Amino acid sequence: MTVRNLHKVHELLSVLQQPTMEMQELKSLLTQDERFPSRRTWERRLKGIPDTLPNQIICLGKYLVNLINPWEHIGRAVAIDSTLLRAIGGVWHKKHREQGIVPHTSIDTEAHWKKSEYHGWVYGWKLHIACTVASVWIPLAAYLTPANEDDGKVAPMLIMRLPEETRFILGDTHYNTPDVRSLCVYPWRILMASSRGKHPRTDMGVGVRKIFHRLRSVAIENFNEQFKGIFDVHGQVPTKGLVNTRRFALGAIFVYQIALLYRFQNNMSLRVGLKAFLKSA
């Protein structure tokens, strides 16, 4: 290295060592009495974040509904569904799981198997979501479980705290359970969930149900695809373990809500340009 190059390196290091206004502000927010929290403090607080995120998503979802008023000109419906997220690393085959053998350290042993109608068997997680059926998809509740968790058992956790003005809950066959239906009786809500049995249906209500099922499909399936595209989870999630993956997935839902809030306040589109907006943030 020449003397000239050494001078350039020295000048570059001098510039990097000079804190900018943004870095000074960030430092003031991260320190107390000019001391940074220890690593154990960060780990303890990060571990506790997933427990708080479901309530934060519910609260912000209700606020967005009151602010944006997505149901002003259409029915007050909510679509509920789950979407599979692939676990990072390798997969834990059933025979190895039963024997308690973990053949590779990359395997996330807290994930599980689930058969998808479109993707076959998937090893990973299940993100349960309830969102508005409207011109803007607002996530109102969310929770993450291993992929083998029953949708019908998680649904009450999402439904019981939906906005009071919700009148229709649209789901597929997995949500047509006594527990879910009982939650809809007292608030005078109507559960539209497909039932098991022979097809095609011939009763008088089949035409109306088809409309509702189409609305559910357009809302929740498009939201799931948009969400996966924005946060790059069409492949594997970037985290390992239930706590870490909950923090990532539910945190991404919360960030999506914050993006909707910001864009509404600045008269920006709530459907177009979200991915580029969040990538540049």
N, C-alpha and C positions, 0 to 999 in steps of 0.2 A: 504494500500500500504506500503510495506516495505521500509527501508532506501535504500537498494540496488536498488530497482526499481526506487526510486526517483532520485538516481544518474544517472541511465540509461536515464531517461526522461530528466534530465538536460543536459547530454552529447548530446542527440539527438537534443534538442533545440539549443544548441550551434552550432552544425553542420549546422542546417537549417538556422541560422542567418548569417552564413558566406557566402557572395555572391560569386558565381562562376564567371568565366570569361564570360560565356555565359550570365548570368544574368546582369553583369555589362555592357556588350555591349548592351543588350536589353534596360536597363535603360537609357543609353546614347541616344538611338534612340527615346525613348518615352518622354524624358524630354527636357526642354529648360531652361537654367540657374538653373538646378537641381529642376525644378518645373514641376509637371505633369499637363496636361490639365484638366480642370474641367469636370464634368460629362456632362454638357450642351454642351460643345465643342465636346465631343465624339458623343453625340446624333445628333448634327447638321451635323457633318461630315458623320456619318453613314447614315443619311437620304439622303444625297446628292450623295452617291455612286451609287445607281441604275441608276441615270441619265447619269452617265459617262460610265457605263459598256458596253452598246451596241456599242459605238464607239471604245472602247478598244478591244472588241472582233473582230470587223471588221478589225481594224488595225493589230492586232496580227495574225488574220487568213490570211490576205494577205501576211504578212511576212513569215508565215509558208509555204504557197504555193510556194513562191519564193525560200525558203530555201530547202524544202524537194522535191519539184518538183514532186508531186504525179501524174501529168498528162503527164509525160515524154513519156510513151509508150501506153497510152490509151486516149480515147476521153475526152475532157475537159467539163465534166458534173457535175452539182450540183443537189443534191436531196433536196427538200424542203417539210417539213411536220410539224405537230404539235403533241405533246404528252400530255396526261392529267396527272396532278398531283393532288392527293387528298388533300383537305384542312385539317388542324389539327383540332381536336375537333369534335363536332357533326355537323349535316347537318341542313341547314335552309330550311325546306319544303316550297313548293310553297304557300300553303294556309296561313302559318304564315308570309311569306315575303310580300304577298299582303296586309295582315292586319297590317303589321309593328310590329309584335310581335316577340321578340327574346326569345324563351323559356329557353335558357341556355346560360350562359356567355362563355362557351367553343366554341360557334359557331363563325366562322369567317364570318362576315356579308359582307365582301368585295369580297368573292368568289362567284361562281355561278354554275349552273347546265349545264351539257352537256351529251348527250347520246353517248356512245362509242359502236362501232360495236362489240367489243369483251367483254367489261366489263359492258355493260348496262349504266344506269344513274350514273354519277360521279359528286360529288359536290367538286369543287376545282378550279384549275387553268389550263391554257393551255400554254405550252412552245413551241414557234414557233422556228424552227431551219432550217438552210440551211447548208449542209455539202458536202464535196467532194465525188464524186463517184469514188473510186480508191481503191488501196490496203491498204491505210490508210485513216481513216475518220477524216477529219479536219473540225471542226465547223467554218464556215465563217461568220455567222450572227445569232443572237438569240434575242428573245424578249419574255416577259411573260405578259399575260393578264388573266382576269377572263375567266373561261372555256367556256362561251357562246359567246366569240368574234369570228367573222367570219374570217376564214383562208384567204379568198380572200382579205379582207380589210387590213390585216397585211402584206401580202406577198410583196406588193410594197416596204415597208420599208426595207425588207431583200434583195430584188432583186436589187434595184437601186444602191447598193454599193458593189456588188460582184466583185471579181477580173476581170479585163478587159478581160483576156484570156478565161473567161467562154463562152462556145458556146451552151451548152444544159442545159435547166432547166427542171427537171423532177418532176412532181407533180401529185396528184390525182385530182378527179373531182372538188374539192373545189377551185382549182387554175385556172380552165378553165373559166376565166372572161375577159371582154374587157380591164379592167385596167391592169391586169397582162400581157395580150398579147401585149398591146401597149408599155409596158416597154421593150419588147424584139425586137421591130422592129428596132429602131435606132442603137443599138449596134450589130445588125445582129445576134441575138441569136434565138434559136429555142426552143419554149415551147412545151414540150411533156406532156400533161395533158389529162387524160381520159375524155371522153365526156359522157353526159347523153344520154340515149336511150336504145333501145332493144338490147339484147345479144342473140346469139353471133354475132360479127361483120363479115361481108363478103367482105368488100372492099379490095383493093389491098394493102393498107398500114397496115393491121392488124398484119401481122407477125412481121414487124419492130417495131411497137408500143409495142407489147408484150415483145420484148427484152428490150426496154427502161423501161417499167414498172417493169420488173423483176429486172433490175439493180437498179432502185429507191428503190424498196422494200428491197433488200439485204443491200443497203447502209444505208438508213435512219432508217429503223426499227431495224436493228442490232445495230446501234449507239445508238438509244434511249434505248434499253435494256441494253447495256453496261453502258451507263451513269447512268441509274436508279440503276443498280447493284453497281456501284462504290460509289455513293453518298447516297445509302440506301433510295431511294424514290419510291420503289415499293409499299410502304404503304403510310403513310401521310407525308407531308412536316413538318419540325420541326419549321416553322415560322408561324406567324399570321399577316394578313394584306397584302395589295398589295405591299407597299414599302419594307417591310421586306422580303417577299417572292421573290420579284424581286432581292433583294440583294443576297439572298441565291442561287436561281436558276442560275441567270446570273453570279454570282461569281463562282459557281461550273463549268460553261462552261469555264470561263476564267482560272480557275485553271487547268482544263483538257488541255487547250491549252499550258499552261506553262509546264505541265508534258510532253507533246509531244516534246516541244522545248528542254527540259533537256535531255530526253531520246535519241533524235536524235543526240544531241551534244556529247553524251557519247556512241554512237553506240549500243543502246539498242533497243529491239523490241518496235514498236509503236502500237502494237495490244495486245500482250500477257503480262500479269503481271502488268497492269496499276493499278488495284484495290489494290493489295498488296503494290505496290510502293507508292501510295498516302496514304494508311492507315498507313504506316510506317514513312511517312514524318513528 
